[in-house]
Amino acid sequence: MRTQNVFLQFKRLVHQHCLQERSIPFYANLLHLTPHHLSAVIKKASGQSVMFWLNRAVILRAKVLLNTKGMMIYEIADRLNFSSPSAFHNFFKRITGLTPKEYQTKME
């Protein structure tokens, strides 16, 4: 039961903070766990890593913004708190297999 409770709390925190924070220690600290223990609990509860859930949350927000008419990719990168448009581009391509522009074109 504790494992599922931690997992649900973690997902709630990711939803609240993923645009500003993408580090395991940040979430571990909020849950009063060590980063290693948080990683083990999330893996046990979901079969996925902490970074899977963090990246998934960011990608879902990115896709919503990429489908928003009139938003430029550099604006989306800034809104998602990436250090540069190219950092966002590389992140998005690594996770989805598409560049942000390719994703936009595909969704049109």
N, C-alpha and C positions, 0 to 999 in steps of 0.2 A: 504493500500500500504506500509506504513512504516513497518508493521509487517513482510510482506514477504521480504522486503529489509533487515531487521535485520537478518531474518532467513538465507537468502542467504549469507550475509556477515559472519555470524556465521559459516555456513558450510564450507566456504572457509578458515576461520581461523583454524577450526578444522583440515581440510585437511593439512594445513601447519604446525601446531604445535602439533598435537596429540601424537607424539612420545616423546616430551619433557614435555608437559603440559596437565594434566587431571583434572584441577580444575576449577570450575565455576567462582570464582573470577578473574582468569587470563583472561578468555574470556570476562567477563563483563567489566573489565578494558579496554581492547582493543576496545570495542564497546562503551565506555563511558556510561555504564549503571550500575545499582546496580545488584548484583547477583540475588536478588529476582525478579527484573524487567526482567532481561534476561530470567530467568526460566519461568516467566509468558508469555513472548512474544513467546518463542520457543514452549511452550506447546500449545498456541493458534494457532500458524502458522502450526504446524505439528501434533499435537495430541500426541506428545512424549516428554519426558523430555530431558533436556540438557545432563544428564548422559547417556541416551539411545544413543544419537548421538556420544558422546565421546567414549563410549564403542564399538559402531558399527565400528567406524573408526579404532580403535586399533585392533579389531577382524579381520576386513578385511585385514589389513596389516599382522597380525599374520598368517592368513590362506595362504596368498601368500608366506610368508617365510617358513611355514611348508611344503609347496609343493615344495620348492627349494631343490633339491638333494644336499646332503652333508652338510647341515646346522644342527648343533646339537641344541637341545632344549635350552641348556644353552646359546648358542650364540644368539638365537632368543630372549630369555628373556633379554639379555644384549642390543641387538639392539633396542628393544622396550622400553628400559629404565625402566625395572622392577628391584626392589631392590634385587631380587633373582630368581632363576629358580622356586622355590616353590611358590613364589608370582605370577609368570606368570601362572604356572600350576593351581593354585586355581582360578585366574581370568578367565582363558580360560574355565575351567570346569563349573564355575558358570554361564557364559554367554551362552556357547554352549551345555552344558550337557555332553561333552566329554573331556577327558584329551587331551593334545596336541599329545601324542603318539597314542591314540585311533583315533584321527582325521587323523594323518598321515597314519595309517594302513588302515583306511576306504578309504582313497583317492588313495591308491596304486592299 
